Amino acid sequence: MSTATRADSVRDRIVSAAKAEFSQYGIAGARIDRIAKAARTSKERVYAYFSSKVALYRFVSTQELAAVSEATGMDPTDLPGYAGRLHDYFTEHPDRFRLMSWGQLELDADDSRPHDAFRETVTGKVEQLREAQEAGRLDDGWDPVDILVFVHQISTAWAAQPDLLTPARRRPRHVPGGAPGRHRRGRRAPVSGDREELTGPRPWAMEARLASVVPGRLGGE
């Protein structure tokens, strides 16, 4: 094994260990010595690759941001579909949801570094929404930032409440005529607007749900 290959292997182990550590303990609670031990290396080697614990967190969370963006892909003209994909991704990967959430809780929101991946991603999505509004493909009565916030909050609601999902509730309940995955799809349906997974005439379209959150914002004051 070449020196470069060994270095890449060590770095990959550090990144993998850091993801698990940050997901469990957050940024403040994470310890470099535990990361080094899990990665089968030394603290000195960790700091040789990453200048600080925050720098290491930013690296692994940026990797995860790229992964979730690729897996979910926002289409401004199909926000229910986007919300459904986010819901599926984070309920299937709760550790990744925790990893991303710690940064929102602990990092300085006023940090003005020019190439912050999170800020660039959010700005890009807001611009996508604004362009769809200008093209007449999305209701322009909403601030695009508000749209993005509501969609993200709706789609991550279950992942953000693991304490409500007891082991008993995680087991799919019997649904007449249903299949093993129907219970999870039933949770996804009100997120994505999938009428086939819902019963009754209730209007589950995204605009109807958002209107119930902020009365008067859609369909006139």
C-alpha positions in Angstrom: 0.0 0.0 0.0 1.4 3.4 -1.0 1.9 6.2 1.4 -0.9 8.2 -0.3 -3.3 5.2 -0.1 -2.5 4.7 3.6 -3.1 8.4 4.2 -6.5 8.3 2.4 -7.5 5.2 4.5 -6.7 6.9 7.8 -8.5 10.1 6.7 -11.6 8.0 5.7 -11.6 6.2 9.0 -11.4 9.6 10.8 -14.3 10.9 8.8 -16.4 7.8 9.5 -15.7 7.9 13.2 -16.4 11.6 13.3 -19.8 11.2 11.8 -20.8 8.7 14.4 -19.3 10.8 17.2 -21.0 14.0 16.2 -24.3 12.3 15.6 -24.4 11.0 19.1 -22.8 13.8 21.1 -23.0 17.0 19.0 -20.2 19.3 18.5 -19.6 20.5 22.0 -19.9 16.9 23.4 -17.8 15.2 20.8 -14.2 14.3 21.8 -11.3 14.0 19.5 -9.7 11.3 21.5 -12.8 9.1 21.0 -12.8 9.8 17.3 -9.1 8.9 17.1 -9.6 5.7 19.0 -12.5 4.7 16.8 -10.5 5.5 13.7 -7.5 3.5 15.0 -5.2 6.5 14.9 -3.9 9.3 17.2 -5.3 12.7 18.1 -2.2 14.2 16.5 -3.1 12.6 13.2 -6.7 13.8 13.4 -5.4 17.4 13.9 -3.0 16.9 11.1 -6.0 16.5 8.7 -8.4 18.9 10.4 -7.4 22.0 12.3 -10.1 21.9 14.9 -13.1 19.9 16.0 -15.4 22.5 14.4 -13.5 22.2 11.1 -13.9 18.4 11.3 -17.7 18.8 11.9 -18.0 21.2 9.0 -16.3 18.7 6.7 -18.5 15.7 7.6 -21.7 17.7 7.7 -20.9 19.2 4.2 -20.4 15.6 3.0 -23.8 14.7 4.4 -25.4 17.8 2.9 -24.2 16.8 -0.5 -25.6 13.3 0.0 -29.0 14.4 1.1 -29.2 16.9 -1.7 -28.4 14.2 -4.3 -30.9 11.8 -2.7 -33.8 14.2 -2.5 -33.4 16.7 -5.3 -35.9 19.7 -4.9 -38.2 20.4 -7.8 -40.0 23.7 -7.1 -43.0 22.6 -9.1 -43.4 19.4 -7.0 -42.8 20.4 -3.4 -44.9 17.5 -2.0 -42.7 15.1 -3.8 -39.6 16.8 -2.4 -41.1 16.8 1.1 -41.8 13.1 0.8 -38.3 12.3 -0.2 -36.9 14.3 2.7 -39.2 12.5 5.1 -38.1 9.1 3.8 -34.4 10.0 3.9 -34.3 11.2 7.5 -36.7 8.7 9.0 -34.6 6.0 7.4 -31.3 7.6 8.6 -32.0 9.2 12.0 -28.3 9.4 12.8 -27.8 11.7 9.8 -30.7 13.9 10.8 -29.1 14.3 14.3 -25.7 15.0 12.6 -27.2 17.9 10.6 -29.3 19.2 13.5 -26.4 19.7 15.9 -24.9 22.2 13.5 -28.1 24.2 13.5 -28.1 24.2 17.3 -24.4 24.9 18.0 -22.8 26.8 15.1 -22.9 30.5 15.0 -25.7 31.6 12.7 -23.9 34.9 12.1 -20.7 33.3 10.8 -20.1 35.1 7.5 -17.5 32.8 5.9 -17.8 33.2 2.1 -18.1 29.6 1.1 -20.3 28.1 3.8 -22.0 25.0 2.2 -25.2 25.3 4.2 -25.7 28.9 3.4 -25.0 28.3 -0.3 -27.4 25.4 -0.4 -30.2 27.3 1.2 -29.6 30.3 -1.0 -29.7 28.1 -4.0 -33.0 26.5 -3.0 -34.6 29.9 -2.2 -33.5 31.2 -5.7 -35.1 28.1 -7.3 -38.4 28.9 -5.5 -38.2 32.5 -6.5 -37.6 31.7 -10.1 -40.5 29.3 -10.1 -42.7 32.1 -8.7 -41.5 34.6 -11.4 -42.3 32.0 -14.1 -45.8 31.6 -12.7 -45.3 28.0 -11.7 -45.5 28.6 -7.9 -47.8 30.9 -5.9 -46.0 34.2 -5.6 -48.0 35.2 -2.5 -45.5 33.4 -0.3 -42.0 34.5 0.7 -39.7 31.7 -0.8 -37.9 31.5 2.5 -41.2 30.7 4.3 -42.0 28.1 1.7 -38.6 26.4 2.3 -39.0 26.5 6.1 -42.5 25.0 6.0 -41.6 22.2 3.6 -38.5 21.3 5.7 -40.4 21.4 9.0 -43.3 19.3 7.7 -41.0 16.7 6.1 -38.7 16.3 9.1 -41.4 16.3 11.8 -41.2 12.6 12.5 -37.4 12.4 12.4 -37.4 15.3 15.0 -39.6 13.4 17.4 -38.0 10.1 18.0 -39.2 10.0 21.6 -42.8 9.8 20.3 -42.0 6.8 18.2 -41.9 4.1 20.8 -40.6 0.6 19.9 -44.3 -0.6 19.8 -45.2 2.2 17.4 -42.2 1.4 15.2 -43.8 -2.0 14.5 -46.2 -1.7 11.6 -49.8 -1.9 12.8 -52.2 -4.1 10.9 -54.0 -2.2 8.2 -56.8 -4.1 6.4 -55.6 -4.9 2.9 -52.2 -3.4 3.7 -48.6 -4.6 3.2 -45.7 -4.5 5.7 -44.5 -1.0 4.5 -48.0 0.5 4.5 -47.7 2.0 8.1 -44.6 4.0 7.1 -46.3 5.1 3.8 -49.3 6.2 5.8 -47.0 8.6 7.7 -45.5 9.8 4.5 -48.8 10.4 2.8 -49.8 13.6 4.6 -46.3 14.9 4.0 -46.1 14.2 0.3 -49.8 14.7 -0.6 -50.3 11.1 -1.8 -54.0 10.7 -2.0 -53.9 7.0 -2.7 -52.4 6.5 0.8 -55.2 8.5 2.5 -58.8 7.8 3.2 -61.6 10.4 3.0 -62.0 13.6 1.0 -59.7 15.8 3.1 -57.6 18.1 0.8 -54.0 17.2 1.5 -52.4 19.3 -1.2 -49.3 21.2 0.0 -51.0 24.6 -0.3 -54.0 23.4 1.8 -51.6 22.2 4.5 -49.6 25.4 4.5 -52.7 27.5 4.5 -53.8 25.7 7.7 -50.5 26.6 9.3 -50.7 30.3 8.3 -54.4 31.2 7.8 -55.1 33.9 5.3 -51.8 33.7 3.4 -53.3 31.7 0.6 -56.6 32.4 -1.1 -56.9 36.0 0.2 -56.8 37.6 3.6 
